[in-house]
Amino acid sequence: MIRLAIVTSALQRMTVCEANELYGETGRFRYLQFADDAVQGAIDLRRPERIVLEYPRALIHLIDRNAPDFRRLFMIGHGIGTIAAHYPDQEVTVAEIDEQVVELSRTYFHYRRDNVLIGDGRQLLAEQADGGHDCLVLDAFTEEGTPHHLSTLEFFRLARGKLRDPALMLLNLMGKGAGDKRVRAIHTALAEVFPHTLAFALPGEASSEQRNMLLAGSAYPLAYDPRAMAGFACIALDPGFAPRDRKPSAADTF
């Protein structure tokens, strides 16, 4: 493994690495890591058009299956720009709190679109026109996980107001499977706003193992092909206690 860049911004520490193996697959990979060593995005240097990580492949399938003719997509969390770059002919707006993330995506991961707004994702979403977007993707993380103010009942109500039918909302979270209390709580809040929801998780060797989990909400019944979900399996989540907004703090920005 070779470190190409180590950048410390006001918000986080980021590393760009190259390696001949990633998650058991051999090849030539370049990837972005944050301080917790979680891989936030990766490209195959031999096949740059290939989507390497499971979760963006699954999210793209859910978009293509449930909003195939979408015109406008809003994203919170940029990473290396995998999903935004996948839709060059659609209008995609990305909110990213850390300008250094965007610079790394341009310098090391070939991101070329001029569609990223720098600032807090919830605030930038609030500034969008009501009913102006077809889809919303939340893929935002700090070392503590998804920021609280991007996972509350009030946030999902805000998001729904910015979406027109099919009003597809997708979330990439980290959790411990069906028993994860915080993911169950977030799903409960999502389900209070969107009449149709689904939850997915990658398999884990132990129930306590953190893994990617996806939530989907829509005004219409959701569809998916299990063979196209990149290993994610649909799971049932018990109800939780929907998170509510709290008094803002300095940590509640993304």
C-alpha positions as CSV (number, residue, x, y, z in Angstrom):
1,M,0.0,0.0,0.0
2,I,1.3,3.4,-1.0
3,R,0.1,6.7,0.5
4,L,-0.3,9.3,-2.2
5,A,-1.6,12.2,0.0
6,I,-2.4,12.9,3.6
7,V,-4.6,15.9,4.1
8,T,-5.9,17.3,7.4
9,S,-8.7,19.8,7.0
10,A,-10.5,21.7,9.7
11,L,-13.0,18.8,9.9
12,Q,-11.1,15.6,9.4
13,R,-8.0,13.7,8.3
14,M,-8.0,12.1,4.8
15,T,-5.6,9.8,3.1
16,V,-5.4,8.8,-0.6
17,C,-3.8,5.3,-1.1
18,E,-2.9,2.9,-3.8
19,A,-2.9,-0.8,-3.3
20,N,-2.7,-4.1,-5.3
21,E,-5.5,-5.6,-3.2
22,L,-8.8,-4.2,-1.8
23,Y,-11.3,-6.2,0.2
24,G,-9.7,-9.5,-1.1
25,E,-9.7,-8.4,-4.7
26,T,-6.4,-8.1,-6.5
27,G,-5.7,-5.4,-9.1
28,R,-4.7,-1.7,-9.0
29,F,-6.8,0.4,-6.7
30,R,-6.8,3.9,-5.6
31,Y,-9.0,4.8,-2.6
32,L,-9.9,7.6,-0.2
33,Q,-9.9,7.0,3.6
34,F,-11.0,9.2,6.4
35,A,-9.5,9.1,9.9
36,D,-11.4,6.0,11.0
37,D,-9.7,4.1,8.1
38,A,-13.1,3.5,6.4
39,V,-12.8,3.5,2.6
40,Q,-15.0,6.4,1.4
41,G,-14.5,5.7,-2.3
42,A,-12.3,3.7,-4.7
43,I,-11.5,3.4,-8.3
44,D,-10.0,0.5,-10.4
45,L,-7.0,2.1,-12.2
46,R,-7.2,-0.5,-14.9
47,R,-10.9,0.0,-15.5
48,P,-11.8,3.5,-14.2
49,E,-15.4,3.2,-15.4
50,R,-16.1,0.2,-13.1
51,I,-17.8,0.9,-9.8
52,V,-15.7,-0.9,-7.2
53,L,-17.6,-0.6,-3.9
54,E,-20.8,-2.5,-3.2
55,Y,-22.8,0.3,-1.7
56,P,-22.7,2.7,-4.7
57,R,-23.5,-0.2,-7.0
58,A,-26.6,-1.0,-4.9
59,L,-27.7,2.6,-4.7
60,I,-27.4,3.1,-8.4
61,H,-29.5,0.0,-9.0
62,L,-32.2,1.3,-6.7
63,I,-32.2,4.7,-8.5
64,D,-32.3,3.0,-11.9
65,R,-35.1,0.7,-10.9
66,N,-37.3,3.1,-9.0
67,A,-36.7,6.4,-10.7
68,P,-35.4,5.5,-14.2
69,D,-36.4,8.7,-15.8
70,F,-35.3,11.1,-13.1
71,R,-34.2,14.5,-14.1
72,R,-32.7,16.0,-10.8
73,L,-30.8,14.3,-8.0
74,F,-29.6,16.0,-4.8
75,M,-26.8,14.3,-2.9
76,I,-25.4,15.0,0.6
77,G,-21.8,13.8,0.9
78,H,-19.5,13.8,-2.1
79,G,-16.7,11.2,-1.4
80,I,-14.9,10.7,-4.6
81,G,-18.0,11.5,-6.7
82,T,-18.9,8.0,-7.8
83,I,-22.6,8.4,-8.1
84,A,-22.6,11.9,-9.4
85,A,-20.2,11.0,-12.1
86,H,-22.3,8.0,-13.1
87,Y,-25.1,10.3,-14.3
88,P,-23.4,12.8,-16.6
89,D,-26.6,13.5,-18.5
90,Q,-28.8,14.3,-15.5
91,E,-28.8,17.3,-13.3
92,V,-27.0,16.3,-10.0
93,T,-26.4,18.7,-7.2
94,V,-23.9,17.7,-4.4
95,A,-23.6,19.2,-1.0
96,E,-20.2,18.6,0.7
97,I,-19.1,20.2,3.9
98,D,-15.4,19.8,3.3
99,E,-13.9,21.5,0.3
100,Q,-10.7,19.4,0.7
101,V,-12.8,16.3,-0.1
102,V,-13.8,17.8,-3.4
103,E,-10.2,18.8,-4.2
104,L,-9.0,15.3,-3.6
105,S,-11.7,13.9,-5.8
106,R,-10.6,16.1,-8.7
107,T,-6.8,15.6,-8.2
108,Y,-6.7,11.8,-7.6
109,F,-10.1,10.4,-8.8
110,H,-10.8,12.2,-12.1
111,Y,-13.9,14.0,-10.9
112,R,-14.7,16.7,-13.5
113,R,-18.3,17.9,-12.9
114,D,-18.8,21.5,-11.6
115,N,-21.8,20.7,-9.4
116,V,-20.7,20.7,-5.8
117,L,-21.9,23.2,-3.2
118,I,-19.7,23.6,-0.2
119,G,-21.6,23.8,3.1
120,D,-23.9,22.0,5.5
121,G,-26.0,19.5,3.6
122,R,-29.2,20.2,5.5
123,Q,-28.9,23.9,5.1
124,L,-28.1,23.7,1.4
125,L,-31.1,21.3,0.9
126,A,-33.4,23.8,2.7
127,E,-32.4,26.4,0.1
128,Q,-33.6,24.2,-2.8
129,A,-36.9,24.8,-4.4
130,D,-39.8,22.7,-3.0
131,G,-40.6,19.8,-5.2
132,G,-37.6,20.5,-7.3
133,H,-35.8,17.1,-7.2
134,D,-36.8,13.5,-8.1
135,C,-34.2,11.7,-5.8
136,L,-32.2,12.5,-2.7
137,V,-29.1,10.4,-1.6
138,L,-27.6,10.8,1.8
139,D,-24.1,9.5,2.1
140,A,-22.5,11.6,4.8
141,F,-20.3,10.5,7.6
142,T,-18.1,11.8,10.4
143,E,-16.0,9.6,12.7
144,E,-19.2,9.2,14.9
145,G,-21.3,8.1,11.9
146,T,-24.1,9.9,10.1
147,P,-24.6,13.3,11.7
148,H,-27.6,13.5,14.0
149,H,-29.2,16.5,12.2
150,L,-29.3,14.4,9.0
151,S,-31.2,11.6,10.5
152,T,-34.2,13.2,12.4
153,L,-37.9,13.2,11.7
154,E,-37.7,16.9,10.9
155,F,-34.9,16.4,8.4
156,F,-36.9,13.7,6.6
157,R,-39.9,16.1,6.5
158,L,-37.7,18.7,4.9
159,A,-36.4,16.2,2.4
160,R,-39.8,15.1,1.4
161,G,-40.9,18.7,0.7
162,K,-38.0,19.1,-1.7
163,L,-38.9,15.9,-3.7
164,R,-41.5,15.4,-6.4
165,D,-42.9,11.9,-7.1
166,P,-41.6,9.3,-7.1
167,A,-39.8,11.1,-4.2
168,L,-37.0,8.5,-3.9
169,M,-34.8,8.9,-0.8
170,L,-31.8,6.7,-0.3
171,L,-29.4,6.5,2.8
172,N,-26.1,4.8,3.2
173,L,-25.5,4.1,6.9
174,M,-23.1,2.1,9.0
175,G,-24.7,-0.3,11.5
176,K,-24.7,-3.7,13.0
177,G,-27.5,-5.3,11.1
178,A,-31.2,-5.7,12.0
179,G,-30.5,-5.2,15.7
180,D,-28.8,-1.8,15.4
181,K,-30.9,0.6,17.5
182,R,-29.8,3.7,15.8
183,V,-30.5,2.4,12.3
184,R,-33.9,1.1,13.5
185,A,-34.6,4.6,14.9
186,I,-33.6,6.3,11.6
187,H,-35.8,3.9,9.7
188,T,-38.7,4.7,11.9
189,A,-38.3,8.4,11.2
190,L,-38.0,7.7,7.5
191,A,-41.2,5.5,7.5
192,E,-43.2,8.3,9.2
193,V,-42.6,10.5,6.2
194,F,-42.3,8.1,3.3
195,P,-45.2,5.5,3.0
196,H,-42.9,2.8,1.4
197,T,-39.5,1.9,2.8
198,L,-37.0,-0.9,2.5
199,A,-33.8,-1.7,4.5
200,F,-30.8,-3.6,3.3
201,A,-27.5,-4.8,4.9
202,L,-24.3,-6.5,3.8
203,P,-23.6,-9.8,5.6
204,G,-21.4,-9.7,8.7
205,E,-19.5,-12.5,10.4
206,A,-20.8,-11.4,13.8
207,S,-23.9,-9.5,14.9
208,S,-21.6,-6.8,16.4
209,E,-19.7,-6.1,13.2
210,Q,-20.2,-2.7,11.6
211,R,-21.2,-2.9,7.9
212,N,-22.9,-0.8,5.3
213,M,-26.7,-0.6,5.6
214,L,-29.0,1.1,3.1
215,L,-32.4,2.6,3.7
216,A,-34.9,3.5,0.9
217,G,-38.0,5.6,1.1
218,S,-40.5,6.5,-1.6
219,A,-44.0,7.8,-2.3
220,Y,-44.4,4.6,-4.5
221,P,-43.8,0.9,-3.8
222,L,-40.1,0.1,-4.1
223,A,-38.7,-2.5,-6.4
224,Y,-35.3,-4.2,-6.7
225,D,-33.5,-7.2,-8.2
226,P,-31.7,-9.1,-5.5
227,R,-29.1,-10.1,-8.1
228,A,-28.2,-6.5,-8.7
229,M,-27.8,-5.4,-5.1
230,A,-24.1,-6.2,-4.9
231,G,-24.5,-8.5,-1.9
232,F,-27.0,-6.4,0.1
233,A,-29.9,-8.4,1.4
234,C,-33.3,-7.0,2.3
235,I,-33.9,-7.1,6.1
236,A,-36.8,-6.4,8.4
237,L,-36.3,-3.7,11.1
238,D,-38.3,-3.5,14.3
239,P,-39.7,0.0,15.1
240,G,-37.5,2.3,17.1
241,F,-37.8,5.8,18.6
242,A,-37.6,8.4,15.8
243,P,-34.8,10.9,16.4
244,R,-35.9,14.5,16.8
245,D,-34.0,17.7,16.3
246,R,-32.0,19.0,19.2
247,K,-30.3,22.2,20.0
248,P,-27.7,22.8,17.3
249,S,-24.0,22.4,18.2
250,A,-20.8,22.9,16.3
251,A,-20.6,19.2,15.5
252,D,-24.0,19.3,13.7
253,T,-22.7,20.3,10.3
254,F,-22.0,18.2,7.2
